[in-house]
Amino acid sequence: MSSRRLKMPDETADLVRTMHPDLKRKIKAASQAILNDPQSGKALRDRLKGMQSFKVGKFRVVYRTPKDKRIIEVVAIGPRKAIYEETLRVLQREKS
């Protein structure tokens, strides 16, 4: 059992709840894989440096591990096509 836990914004958790059951199951499995090994995702670059992306079919789970490595923050979940732009929007909201 991992001593880490996943922190997810309410709107992202709501999105997962409304997903198709198969996709929801895959997202939950991906979340468990991330908890077991936070380095399992692909390191992102440029303006998303410090974050990682975990592939779930055509979807991505974008997350970061703050200095307190016991909490893994999910920043966004969505289709690969738009997720990186959405992540940048989330980061802009955090700054303001």
Buried (B, 14 or more C-beta within 10 A) or exposed (E): EEEBEBEBBEEBEEBBEEBEEEBEEBBEEBBEBBBEEBEEBEEBEEEBEEBBBBEBEEBBBBBBBEEEEEEBBBBBBBEEEEBBEBBBEBBEEEEE
